[in-house]
């Protein structure tokens, strides 16, 4: 279970995002390694080399969405990061200024490990 920062739980602007995030099942590196009968270091190396499923960093912890792991198993790559759903949730927060929205999107890009072209 991932626990959001305290300020997010008190601010109603984050409610759509938190409702979405709390429905996601996350796996640890150890759980993914056990599922694949790999060593934990092998999964970590795949993550480091960008050859494994998409992951989320929460502080110093790494988590894998179960759907991303399944997509990786089926298709050899992860599915979408659902950043569009997060952006849609942000769009429903009318109280955010343009600068606040940009700051949140930049933070989500970093947390969700979305690689930008350029």
WOBELCOR-V526758 format. One record per pair of residues at least 12 apart in sequence whose ideal C-beta (glycine too) atoms are under 10 Angstrom apart, sorted by the first residue. I is the first residue (numbers start at 1). GAP is how many residues later the second one is. If there is no record, write none. Layout:
# WOBELCOR-V526758
((I,GAP) (I,GAP))
This chain:
# WOBELCOR-V526758
((1,21) (1,24) (1,25) (2,19) (2,20) (2,22) (2,24) (2,54) (2,56) (2,57) (2,59) (2,61) (3,19) (3,55) (4,13) (4,14) (4,17) (4,18) (4,54) (8,13) (11,82) (11,84) (12,81) (12,83) (13,76) (13,77) (13,79) (13,80) (13,81) (13,82) (13,83) (13,87) (13,91) (14,75) (14,76) (14,79) (14,90) (15,74) (15,77) (15,78) (16,69) (16,70) (16,72) (16,73) (16,74) (16,75) (16,76) (16,77) (17,68) (17,69) (17,71) (17,72) (17,73) (17,75) (17,76) (17,87) (17,91) (18,71) (19,70) (20,62) (20,65) (20,66) (20,68) (20,69) (21,35) (21,61) (21,64) (21,65) (21,68) (24,32) (24,39) (24,41) (24,42) (24,43) (24,44) (24,58) (25,38) (25,39) (25,40) (25,41) (25,42) (25,44) (26,29) (26,30) (26,32) (26,35) (26,36) (26,37) (26,38) (26,39) (26,40) (26,42) (26,43) (27,26) (27,28) (27,35) (27,36) (27,37) (27,38) (27,39) (27,41) (27,42) (28,12) (28,15) (28,33) (28,34) (28,35) (28,36) (29,12) (29,13) (29,14) (29,15) (29,17) (29,18) (29,23) (29,26) (29,32) (29,33) (29,34) (29,35) (30,13) (31,12) (31,32) (31,33) (31,35) (31,38) (32,12) (32,14) (32,15) (32,20) (32,21) (32,23) (32,30) (32,31) (32,32) (32,34) (32,36) (32,37) (32,40) (33,13) (35,29) (35,31) (35,34) (35,35) (35,38) (36,16) (36,33) (36,36) (36,37) (38,14) (43,12) (43,19) (43,21) (43,26) (44,18) (46,26) (47,15) (47,17) (47,66) (50,63) (50,65) (51,21) (51,25) (51,26) (52,12) (52,16) (52,17) (52,20) (52,25) (52,26) (53,12) (53,13) (53,14) (53,15) (53,16) (53,17) (53,18) (53,19) (53,20) (53,23) (53,24) (53,25) (53,26) (54,13) (54,14) (54,15) (54,17) (54,18) (54,23) (54,24) (54,25) (54,26) (54,27) (54,28) (54,58) (54,59) (54,60) (55,13) (55,14) (55,23) (55,26) (55,57) (55,58) (56,12) (56,25) (56,55) (56,56) (56,57) (57,53) (57,54) (57,55) (57,56) (58,53) (59,52) (62,51) (64,14) (65,13) (65,14) (65,16) (65,17) (65,47) (67,12) (67,13) (67,15) (68,12) (68,13) (68,14) (81,27) (81,28) (81,31) (81,32) (81,33) (81,34) (82,30) (83,22) (83,25) (83,26) (83,29) (83,31) (86,18) (86,19) (86,22) (86,23) (86,25) (86,26) (86,28) (87,14) (87,17) (87,18) (87,21) (89,15) (90,14) (90,15) (90,18))
